Amino acid sequence: MLSWGYNKLAGASPANHFFLTKSESMKSLMADSLNYLLGGWRSIRTLFSSAPPDFICFYNPHPLNLIVIRQAQHLYPRSIRTIYLHEPYVPDRSSYGTTRGIMIALLEWMQSQMLGHTSDIILPSSHAHELFMSRYPNYPGMVHIAPILLSNRLGTKSHDRRYLSLVGNLNKSRGPEDFLTLVHSATVLGENLKFKIITRSNIQRAVDKLPHQDRKMLTVVNKPLIADEEITDTVAESIALFLPHRQAAQSGNVPVAFRAGTPVIARDIPGLSQHVRHRENGYLFPLKPTPEQLIEAVRFVRDNFAELSRCARRDFEDIFAEQNFDRYYQWLLKRKM
């Protein structure tokens, strides 16, 4: 692993993992990159020498990914070098704002440079594949579709379905506005609903704008480090998971929700509607919903929860459960035989 930060999230065992950097923030990320130029590259070469890689997968972006994959190709040209592209291409960056739009452009430039050094490209969904091919049409034989796979374990904790929840990082393209509108509308209409937000993003200013009566219905967990178990528990105690994405190739929150049998309420965009089926395992609302449409979504899920939950859980087992590994990675298994 490149960053020690993953140890905190996943509880990785030092005996089984090697961390090449300490990147946990933009500042430490830049420091790690500078350290590489001053000699840190030797640690990568040493690691490769002690454990020659048969298979390397770059799962998340990092400035050193390009350098590491180039070293791997140079030292071990017969190795299988893969890159998992969660968001392979963002055609319209305007909804993300200027700063994040620039970051997306830089990440896309980096991944375009990495593609020339990869042997295989893994995409999480059919819509991600469409986006990728529209931007990079010259790699058809190298592309594989493999959804995010999760362990089937939900833990032993018993959960009461109490909340409508919003989980994960927030930004201008995935903001809390619709969710907070829903909180306010539910309060005004006297709906018997409770809401929960769990995020590392700075949410306090938006929450402070809510009337006092609305805030009594809302639980907010806002801290810099949120463990996977805390997210799993929140989703499992929710009648629905609310996804505010305005654009996306896919969402890692969908398999997390479906594993718990939790329906998803989401905007009707291709990256989400490919898995969230309207009134079957969730509810899709328009690109620019009215408060009434958001309330209707919640009412439908609440009134039809049992059926939607069964369908969501069935879709998890058919698509996102780890037992589907052989189906999605047959190309890799055959190559390793």
Contacts in CASP RR format, 6 or more apart in sequence:
PFRMAT RR
TARGET T0000
AUTHOR 0000-0000-0000
METHOD contacts of the structure
MODEL  1
MLSWGYNKLAGASPANHFFLTKSESMKSLMADSLNYLLGGWRSIRTLFSS
APPDFICFYNPHPLNLIVIRQAQHLYPRSIRTIYLHEPYVPDRSSYGTTR
GIMIALLEWMQSQMLGHTSDIILPSSHAHELFMSRYPNYPGMVHIAPILL
SNRLGTKSHDRRYLSLVGNLNKSRGPEDFLTLVHSATVLGENLKFKIITR
SNIQRAVDKLPHQDRKMLTVVNKPLIADEEITDTVAESIALFLPHRQAAQ
SGNVPVAFRAGTPVIARDIPGLSQHVRHRENGYLFPLKPTPEQLIEAVRF
VRDNFAELSRCARRDFEDIFAEQNFDRYYQWLLKRKM
1 7 0 8 1.000
1 12 0 8 1.000
1 17 0 8 1.000
1 18 0 8 1.000
1 19 0 8 1.000
1 20 0 8 1.000
2 19 0 8 1.000
2 20 0 8 1.000
2 21 0 8 1.000
2 23 0 8 1.000
2 62 0 8 1.000
2 64 0 8 1.000
2 65 0 8 1.000
2 68 0 8 1.000
3 19 0 8 1.000
3 20 0 8 1.000
3 21 0 8 1.000
3 22 0 8 1.000
3 23 0 8 1.000
3 24 0 8 1.000
3 62 0 8 1.000
4 19 0 8 1.000
4 21 0 8 1.000
4 22 0 8 1.000
4 23 0 8 1.000
4 24 0 8 1.000
5 19 0 8 1.000
5 22 0 8 1.000
5 23 0 8 1.000
5 24 0 8 1.000
6 12 0 8 1.000
6 17 0 8 1.000
6 19 0 8 1.000
7 14 0 8 1.000
7 17 0 8 1.000
7 19 0 8 1.000
8 225 0 8 1.000
9 225 0 8 1.000
9 227 0 8 1.000
9 228 0 8 1.000
10 228 0 8 1.000
18 47 0 8 1.000
20 43 0 8 1.000
20 44 0 8 1.000
20 47 0 8 1.000
20 64 0 8 1.000
20 68 0 8 1.000
21 28 0 8 1.000
21 29 0 8 1.000
21 32 0 8 1.000
21 35 0 8 1.000
21 62 0 8 1.000
21 64 0 8 1.000
22 28 0 8 1.000
22 32 0 8 1.000
23 29 0 8 1.000
23 32 0 8 1.000
23 62 0 8 1.000
29 62 0 8 1.000
29 63 0 8 1.000
32 64 0 8 1.000
33 63 0 8 1.000
33 64 0 8 1.000
36 64 0 8 1.000
36 67 0 8 1.000
41 67 0 8 1.000
41 71 0 8 1.000
44 67 0 8 1.000
44 68 0 8 1.000
44 71 0 8 1.000
45 71 0 8 1.000
45 75 0 8 1.000
48 71 0 8 1.000
48 72 0 8 1.000
48 75 0 8 1.000
48 76 0 8 1.000
52 76 0 8 1.000
52 79 0 8 1.000
53 72 0 8 1.000
53 76 0 8 1.000
53 79 0 8 1.000
54 79 0 8 1.000
54 80 0 8 1.000
54 336 0 8 1.000
55 79 0 8 1.000
55 80 0 8 1.000
55 82 0 8 1.000
55 332 0 8 1.000
55 336 0 8 1.000
56 68 0 8 1.000
56 69 0 8 1.000
56 72 0 8 1.000
56 79 0 8 1.000
56 80 0 8 1.000
56 81 0 8 1.000
56 82 0 8 1.000
57 82 0 8 1.000
57 83 0 8 1.000
57 84 0 8 1.000
57 122 0 8 1.000
58 65 0 8 1.000
58 68 0 8 1.000
58 69 0 8 1.000
58 82 0 8 1.000
58 83 0 8 1.000
58 84 0 8 1.000
58 114 0 8 1.000
59 84 0 8 1.000
60 86 0 8 1.000
61 107 0 8 1.000
61 110 0 8 1.000
61 111 0 8 1.000
63 110 0 8 1.000
65 83 0 8 1.000
65 110 0 8 1.000
65 114 0 8 1.000
66 110 0 8 1.000
66 113 0 8 1.000
66 114 0 8 1.000
66 117 0 8 1.000
69 81 0 8 1.000
69 83 0 8 1.000
69 114 0 8 1.000
69 117 0 8 1.000
69 118 0 8 1.000
70 117 0 8 1.000
72 79 0 8 1.000
72 81 0 8 1.000
72 117 0 8 1.000
73 79 0 8 1.000
73 81 0 8 1.000
73 117 0 8 1.000
79 119 0 8 1.000
80 119 0 8 1.000
80 120 0 8 1.000
80 332 0 8 1.000
80 335 0 8 1.000
81 117 0 8 1.000
81 118 0 8 1.000
81 119 0 8 1.000
81 120 0 8 1.000
82 118 0 8 1.000
82 119 0 8 1.000
82 120 0 8 1.000
82 121 0 8 1.000
82 122 0 8 1.000
83 111 0 8 1.000
83 114 0 8 1.000
83 115 0 8 1.000
83 118 0 8 1.000
83 121 0 8 1.000
83 122 0 8 1.000
84 122 0 8 1.000
84 123 0 8 1.000
84 124 0 8 1.000
84 146 0 8 1.000
85 111 0 8 1.000
85 121 0 8 1.000
85 122 0 8 1.000
85 123 0 8 1.000
85 124 0 8 1.000
85 128 0 8 1.000
85 132 0 8 1.000
86 124 0 8 1.000
86 128 0 8 1.000
86 249 0 8 1.000
86 250 0 8 1.000
87 104 0 8 1.000
87 128 0 8 1.000
87 248 0 8 1.000
87 249 0 8 1.000
88 111 0 8 1.000
88 123 0 8 1.000
88 128 0 8 1.000
88 131 0 8 1.000
88 132 0 8 1.000
88 135 0 8 1.000
88 136 0 8 1.000
88 249 0 8 1.000
89 108 0 8 1.000
89 131 0 8 1.000
89 132 0 8 1.000
89 134 0 8 1.000
89 135 0 8 1.000
89 136 0 8 1.000
89 249 0 8 1.000
90 96 0 8 1.000
90 101 0 8 1.000
90 104 0 8 1.000
90 108 0 8 1.000
90 247 0 8 1.000
91 131 0 8 1.000
91 134 0 8 1.000
92 247 0 8 1.000
93 100 0 8 1.000
93 101 0 8 1.000
93 104 0 8 1.000
93 105 0 8 1.000
95 172 0 8 1.000
95 173 0 8 1.000
95 246 0 8 1.000
95 247 0 8 1.000
96 104 0 8 1.000
96 171 0 8 1.000
96 172 0 8 1.000
96 173 0 8 1.000
97 172 0 8 1.000
97 173 0 8 1.000
100 171 0 8 1.000
100 172 0 8 1.000
100 173 0 8 1.000
108 135 0 8 1.000
112 136 0 8 1.000
115 121 0 8 1.000
115 136 0 8 1.000
115 139 0 8 1.000
118 142 0 8 1.000
119 142 0 8 1.000
120 142 0 8 1.000
120 143 0 8 1.000
120 144 0 8 1.000
120 331 0 8 1.000
120 332 0 8 1.000
121 132 0 8 1.000
121 139 0 8 1.000
121 142 0 8 1.000
121 143 0 8 1.000
121 144 0 8 1.000
122 144 0 8 1.000
122 145 0 8 1.000
122 146 0 8 1.000
123 129 0 8 1.000
123 132 0 8 1.000
123 143 0 8 1.000
123 144 0 8 1.000
123 145 0 8 1.000
123 146 0 8 1.000
123 249 0 8 1.000
124 145 0 8 1.000
124 146 0 8 1.000
124 147 0 8 1.000
124 148 0 8 1.000
124 249 0 8 1.000
124 250 0 8 1.000
124 252 0 8 1.000
125 145 0 8 1.000
125 147 0 8 1.000
125 249 0 8 1.000
125 250 0 8 1.000
125 271 0 8 1.000
125 274 0 8 1.000
125 275 0 8 1.000
126 145 0 8 1.000
126 274 0 8 1.000
127 249 0 8 1.000
127 250 0 8 1.000
127 270 0 8 1.000
127 271 0 8 1.000
127 274 0 8 1.000
128 145 0 8 1.000
128 249 0 8 1.000
128 250 0 8 1.000
128 271 0 8 1.000
129 143 0 8 1.000
129 145 0 8 1.000
130 270 0 8 1.000
131 249 0 8 1.000
132 139 0 8 1.000
132 143 0 8 1.000
133 140 0 8 1.000
133 143 0 8 1.000
144 328 0 8 1.000
144 329 0 8 1.000
144 331 0 8 1.000
145 328 0 8 1.000
146 328 0 8 1.000
146 329 0 8 1.000
147 250 0 8 1.000
147 255 0 8 1.000
147 319 0 8 1.000
147 320 0 8 1.000
147 324 0 8 1.000
147 328 0 8 1.000
148 250 0 8 1.000
148 252 0 8 1.000
148 255 0 8 1.000
148 320 0 8 1.000
149 255 0 8 1.000
149 320 0 8 1.000
149 321 0 8 1.000
149 322 0 8 1.000
149 324 0 8 1.000
149 325 0 8 1.000
149 328 0 8 1.000
150 255 0 8 1.000
150 256 0 8 1.000
150 259 0 8 1.000
150 316 0 8 1.000
150 320 0 8 1.000
150 321 0 8 1.000
150 322 0 8 1.000
151 322 0 8 1.000
152 259 0 8 1.000
152 317 0 8 1.000
152 321 0 8 1.000
152 322 0 8 1.000
152 323 0 8 1.000
154 232 0 8 1.000
154 236 0 8 1.000
154 259 0 8 1.000
154 260 0 8 1.000
155 232 0 8 1.000
157 233 0 8 1.000
157 236 0 8 1.000
159 233 0 8 1.000
159 236 0 8 1.000
159 237 0 8 1.000
159 260 0 8 1.000
160 237 0 8 1.000
161 237 0 8 1.000
161 238 0 8 1.000
161 239 0 8 1.000
161 305 0 8 1.000
162 194 0 8 1.000
162 237 0 8 1.000
162 238 0 8 1.000
162 239 0 8 1.000
163 194 0 8 1.000
163 195 0 8 1.000
163 196 0 8 1.000
163 219 0 8 1.000
163 234 0 8 1.000
163 237 0 8 1.000
163 238 0 8 1.000
163 239 0 8 1.000
164 182 0 8 1.000
164 193 0 8 1.000
164 194 0 8 1.000
164 195 0 8 1.000
164 196 0 8 1.000
164 238 0 8 1.000
164 239 0 8 1.000
164 240 0 8 1.000
164 242 0 8 1.000
164 265 0 8 1.000
164 298 0 8 1.000
165 195 0 8 1.000
165 196 0 8 1.000
165 197 0 8 1.000
165 198 0 8 1.000
165 234 0 8 1.000
165 235 0 8 1.000
165 238 0 8 1.000
165 240 0 8 1.000
165 241 0 8 1.000
165 242 0 8 1.000
166 176 0 8 1.000
166 179 0 8 1.000
166 195 0 8 1.000
166 196 0 8 1.000
166 197 0 8 1.000
166 198 0 8 1.000
166 199 0 8 1.000
166 241 0 8 1.000
166 242 0 8 1.000
166 244 0 8 1.000
167 197 0 8 1.000
167 198 0 8 1.000
167 199 0 8 1.000
167 231 0 8 1.000
167 234 0 8 1.000
167 235 0 8 1.000
167 241 0 8 1.000
167 253 0 8 1.000
167 256 0 8 1.000
168 198 0 8 1.000
168 199 0 8 1.000
168 200 0 8 1.000
168 201 0 8 1.000
168 226 0 8 1.000
168 231 0 8 1.000
168 253 0 8 1.000
169 199 0 8 1.000
169 200 0 8 1.000
169 201 0 8 1.000
170 176 0 8 1.000
170 199 0 8 1.000
170 201 0 8 1.000
170 203 0 8 1.000
170 244 0 8 1.000
171 201 0 8 1.000
173 245 0 8 1.000
173 246 0 8 1.000
173 247 0 8 1.000
174 244 0 8 1.000
174 245 0 8 1.000
174 246 0 8 1.000
174 248 0 8 1.000
175 244 0 8 1.000
176 197 0 8 1.000
176 203 0 8 1.000
176 206 0 8 1.000
176 244 0 8 1.000
177 206 0 8 1.000
177 244 0 8 1.000
178 242 0 8 1.000
178 244 0 8 1.000
178 267 0 8 1.000
178 289 0 8 1.000
178 294 0 8 1.000
179 195 0 8 1.000
179 197 0 8 1.000
179 242 0 8 1.000
179 244 0 8 1.000
180 206 0 8 1.000
180 207 0 8 1.000
180 209 0 8 1.000
180 210 0 8 1.000
180 214 0 8 1.000
181 291 0 8 1.000
181 294 0 8 1.000
182 195 0 8 1.000
182 242 0 8 1.000
182 291 0 8 1.000
182 294 0 8 1.000
182 295 0 8 1.000
182 298 0 8 1.000
183 195 0 8 1.000
183 210 0 8 1.000
183 214 0 8 1.000
183 217 0 8 1.000
183 218 0 8 1.000
184 210 0 8 1.000
184 211 0 8 1.000
184 214 0 8 1.000
184 291 0 8 1.000
185 191 0 8 1.000
185 291 0 8 1.000
185 292 0 8 1.000
185 294 0 8 1.000
185 295 0 8 1.000
186 193 0 8 1.000
186 195 0 8 1.000
186 217 0 8 1.000
186 295 0 8 1.000
186 298 0 8 1.000
187 211 0 8 1.000
187 213 0 8 1.000
187 214 0 8 1.000
187 217 0 8 1.000
189 295 0 8 1.000
191 295 0 8 1.000
191 298 0 8 1.000
191 299 0 8 1.000
193 217 0 8 1.000
193 298 0 8 1.000
193 302 0 8 1.000
194 217 0 8 1.000
194 218 0 8 1.000
194 219 0 8 1.000
195 217 0 8 1.000
195 218 0 8 1.000
195 219 0 8 1.000
196 218 0 8 1.000
196 219 0 8 1.000
196 220 0 8 1.000
196 221 0 8 1.000
196 234 0 8 1.000
196 238 0 8 1.000
197 203 0 8 1.000
197 207 0 8 1.000
197 218 0 8 1.000
197 219 0 8 1.000
197 220 0 8 1.000
197 221 0 8 1.000
197 222 0 8 1.000
198 220 0 8 1.000
198 221 0 8 1.000
198 222 0 8 1.000
198 226 0 8 1.000
198 230 0 8 1.000
198 231 0 8 1.000
198 234 0 8 1.000
199 221 0 8 1.000
199 222 0 8 1.000
199 226 0 8 1.000
200 222 0 8 1.000
200 223 0 8 1.000
200 224 0 8 1.000
200 225 0 8 1.000
200 226 0 8 1.000
201 222 0 8 1.000
202 222 0 8 1.000
203 220 0 8 1.000
203 222 0 8 1.000
204 220 0 8 1.000
204 222 0 8 1.000
207 215 0 8 1.000
207 218 0 8 1.000
207 220 0 8 1.000
210 218 0 8 1.000
221 230 0 8 1.000
221 234 0 8 1.000
231 256 0 8 1.000
232 256 0 8 1.000
232 260 0 8 1.000
235 241 0 8 1.000
235 253 0 8 1.000
235 256 0 8 1.000
235 257 0 8 1.000
235 260 0 8 1.000
235 262 0 8 1.000
236 260 0 8 1.000
236 262 0 8 1.000
238 257 0 8 1.000
238 260 0 8 1.000
238 262 0 8 1.000
239 262 0 8 1.000
239 263 0 8 1.000
239 301 0 8 1.000
239 302 0 8 1.000
239 305 0 8 1.000
240 262 0 8 1.000
240 263 0 8 1.000
240 264 0 8 1.000
240 265 0 8 1.000
240 282 0 8 1.000
240 283 0 8 1.000
240 298 0 8 1.000
240 301 0 8 1.000
240 302 0 8 1.000
241 253 0 8 1.000
241 256 0 8 1.000
241 257 0 8 1.000
241 262 0 8 1.000
241 263 0 8 1.000
241 264 0 8 1.000
241 265 0 8 1.000
242 264 0 8 1.000
242 265 0 8 1.000
242 266 0 8 1.000
243 251 0 8 1.000
243 253 0 8 1.000
243 254 0 8 1.000
243 264 0 8 1.000
243 265 0 8 1.000
243 266 0 8 1.000
243 267 0 8 1.000
243 272 0 8 1.000
243 276 0 8 1.000
244 267 0 8 1.000
245 251 0 8 1.000
245 266 0 8 1.000
245 267 0 8 1.000
245 269 0 8 1.000
245 271 0 8 1.000
245 272 0 8 1.000
246 267 0 8 1.000
246 269 0 8 1.000
246 287 0 8 1.000
247 269 0 8 1.000
247 271 0 8 1.000
248 269 0 8 1.000
248 271 0 8 1.000
248 272 0 8 1.000
249 271 0 8 1.000
250 271 0 8 1.000
250 272 0 8 1.000
250 274 0 8 1.000
250 275 0 8 1.000
251 266 0 8 1.000
251 271 0 8 1.000
251 272 0 8 1.000
253 264 0 8 1.000
254 264 0 8 1.000
254 272 0 8 1.000
254 275 0 8 1.000
254 276 0 8 1.000
254 320 0 8 1.000
255 316 0 8 1.000
255 319 0 8 1.000
255 320 0 8 1.000
257 263 0 8 1.000
257 264 0 8 1.000
257 312 0 8 1.000
258 264 0 8 1.000
258 275 0 8 1.000
258 281 0 8 1.000
258 312 0 8 1.000
258 313 0 8 1.000
258 315 0 8 1.000
258 316 0 8 1.000
258 319 0 8 1.000
258 320 0 8 1.000
259 313 0 8 1.000
259 316 0 8 1.000
259 320 0 8 1.000
259 321 0 8 1.000
260 313 0 8 1.000
261 309 0 8 1.000
261 310 0 8 1.000
261 312 0 8 1.000
261 313 0 8 1.000
261 316 0 8 1.000
262 309 0 8 1.000
262 312 0 8 1.000
263 281 0 8 1.000
263 282 0 8 1.000
263 283 0 8 1.000
263 301 0 8 1.000
263 305 0 8 1.000
263 308 0 8 1.000
263 309 0 8 1.000
263 312 0 8 1.000
264 272 0 8 1.000
264 276 0 8 1.000
264 281 0 8 1.000
264 282 0 8 1.000
264 283 0 8 1.000
264 312 0 8 1.000
265 282 0 8 1.000
265 283 0 8 1.000
265 285 0 8 1.000
265 297 0 8 1.000
265 298 0 8 1.000
265 301 0 8 1.000
266 272 0 8 1.000
266 273 0 8 1.000
266 276 0 8 1.000
266 282 0 8 1.000
266 283 0 8 1.000
266 284 0 8 1.000
266 285 0 8 1.000
267 284 0 8 1.000
267 285 0 8 1.000
267 286 0 8 1.000
267 287 0 8 1.000
267 289 0 8 1.000
268 278 0 8 1.000
268 284 0 8 1.000
268 285 0 8 1.000
268 286 0 8 1.000
268 287 0 8 1.000
269 287 0 8 1.000
272 284 0 8 1.000
273 284 0 8 1.000
275 315 0 8 1.000
275 319 0 8 1.000
276 282 0 8 1.000
276 283 0 8 1.000
276 284 0 8 1.000
277 311 0 8 1.000
278 284 0 8 1.000
279 300 0 8 1.000
279 304 0 8 1.000
279 308 0 8 1.000
280 308 0 8 1.000
280 311 0 8 1.000
281 308 0 8 1.000
281 311 0 8 1.000
281 312 0 8 1.000
281 315 0 8 1.000
282 301 0 8 1.000
282 308 0 8 1.000
282 312 0 8 1.000
283 297 0 8 1.000
283 300 0 8 1.000
283 301 0 8 1.000
285 293 0 8 1.000
285 294 0 8 1.000
285 297 0 8 1.000
286 293 0 8 1.000
289 297 0 8 1.000
301 308 0 8 1.000
317 323 0 8 1.000
318 324 0 8 1.000
326 333 0 8 1.000
END
